[in-house]
Amino acid sequence: MIHITIPDTQTLVEADGTRKYDAFNLHVNGAYHASIRYSQLLRLHEKLRDQFGMRLRVADFPPKKLFKTLDKKSLNERRIALARYFQSVVQLPDVALHFITEHTFVCFQVESFRPSSSNVLVDVYMADGTKEVVRCNVEHPTDIILKRFADAIGLGNEYLENFGLFLARGRNANSGGHFAPSTDSPDYPDLLCTRFLRNFESPYVSLQLLNQKSAASGIFYRIVLRKLIWDPRVEEAMLDDPGAVLLLYKQAVNDFRNGHLGRLRSDVEERLRTLEEQGSCIQVAYPLFDYIFLRLCHLQPGYSYEILEPCISDYPSPDTQCNLKIGRRHIVLEYDNPAAEHSRVEAVFRATRIRMWRITEQQVDGVTKFLFQFEYLVAKDSFEWITLITNQAVLISLLLQSIGIEILKEHRNATFSSYEYERSNKTGSLLGMDSPRKLCAASLPQEATDLRDSKGNDGEKTVAMNGSQHPLTNGESNEHVTDEVTSTKSSSGDMERDRVLNEVVDSRRGSSVMRTSNSYESFSDLFTTISGSDLRNGSALVCAYNSTPFYKFGPSTDCSWNRPPA
């Protein structure tokens, strides 16, 4: 959860039909979640207070009143206080992601929906339009549905975190297709993802609530599975898993058929079409053609993007109509070239240069508008706010969080491998074997590998890359690293360092075995959520990197950004 609001209340009737009560309408991540009475919210607060104690540093929970029946003014004051309380709760990832919070919100949703049966069937669609029917309980959260789907298709548990469940509809249902004329093949339907399902909700109930709201307009949603991988290099390790190859291949073919891979050379397009036909006609034990198809897609610059709805941006000028897509650790805006007619320009914003972003909700003529704003490094020591007006602001924020988690995991894996390489070098020197004193930084983020030593000293460069914090984590600049660090020759220091390295390696191996759904222990260091502040006419939600700005880690020549002519 990153965004909770309580816009209004409603009067409901007890299950026995005798008494009425006031319920608060909770909207989570931009969608209606449940209508809950005050006593249930109070019980949740008491559970969190018992569980976290003094660590629960949130806004004050509105107290009980002497009289149960409140007038409109008192009820509105309680609604505002409850909204402020829950906005402060989502600022604490340990609390928002805790089992008590997630399970209670699932129960809120189910109790408010009042399903007719507890045992239900959930259809989970893949990119080619085929589906797997998952038998579950109506109270099962997203993680359980995803796990049962993975078991049905043979996807390894270690790759579950690389996929997610989304609510999606046909892209052309409201003439929202863009980037290329979509063929919208019946075998590979062109779907627009509107919501990213999280573990605080029941996928079945969320789907039913959304379809009840949109059925009058003839738009129907379905649950689809999409990958949460933004760098093709991450997919390389998954190509040994048949279930992962199946899902990745179907989504790649879907993007290819619907024109979401961008402009391809004629020979590449013909080769992809041939591989697709061969893969669909020949049934072999090992999906060779699927594998080759994916490897060829990895080489295309337009691969691994999530195509979103068009938006309105203030870049390069106010009220610019833009097409929007996110992928390859970028936010890409495509708009008409103001300098030439019948031409398009792409503005690429790199995720590693975004210092913070915020979601703003505004009421304009009774219509709720969402603004997604991010602070971008346009030049050295110079940041500029970019604003996007879009109803998918929450989805953009969640996708950016997944990009940050991917970068953080990649950096941690690279740092861990460097520790093992350091220890192997020391073992080799004891055995009289020559080993290079250079760390492999190929898997680090690209901008991190731009760090260079002005003197050309490999040893100093190694320590600087090894000892610095990643730009998406808390840390100081690595400018204080000197030759004194690399010239340490104390034997006791070497023994102590060996002991620390052994503990790091052993703890890393242990954590890889005991992995849970909340395995990102650095998640709270990666993002903070700041909400409750007012921004002009609306409430603001801010997601910020707790880190030193990235430009301190890279060369100044890499921090240039030229606007197109106005």
Buried (B, 14 or more C-beta within 10 A) or exposed (E): BBBBBBBEBEEBEEEEEEEEEBBBBBBBBBBBBBBBBBEBBBEBBEBBBEBBEEEBEBBEBBEEEEEEEBEEEEBEEBBEBBBBBBBBBBBBBEBBBBEBBBBBBBBBBBBBBEBEEEEBEBEBBBBBBEBBEBEBEBBBBBBBBBBBBBEBBEBEEEBBBBBBBBBBBBBEBEEBBBBBEBEBBEEBBBBBBBBBBBBBBBBBBBBBBBBEEBEEEEBEBBBBBBBBBBBBEBBEEBBEBBBBBBBBBBBBBBBBBBBBBBEBEEEBBEBBEEBBEBBEEEEEEEBEBBBBBBBBBBEBEBBBBBBBBBBBBBBBEEEBEBBBBBBBBBBBBBBBEBEEEEEEBEBEBBBBBBBBBBBBBBEEEEEBBBBBBBBBBBEBEEBEEBBBBBBBBBBBBBBBBBBBBBBBBBBBEBBBBBBEBBBEBBEEEEEEEEEEEEBEBEBBBEBBBEBEBEEEEEBBBBBBBBBBBBBBBBBEEBEEBEEEEBEEEEEEEEEEBBEEBEEBBEEBEEEEEEEEBBEBEBBBBBBBBBBBEEBEEBBBBBBBBBBBBBBBBBEEEBBEBEEEEE
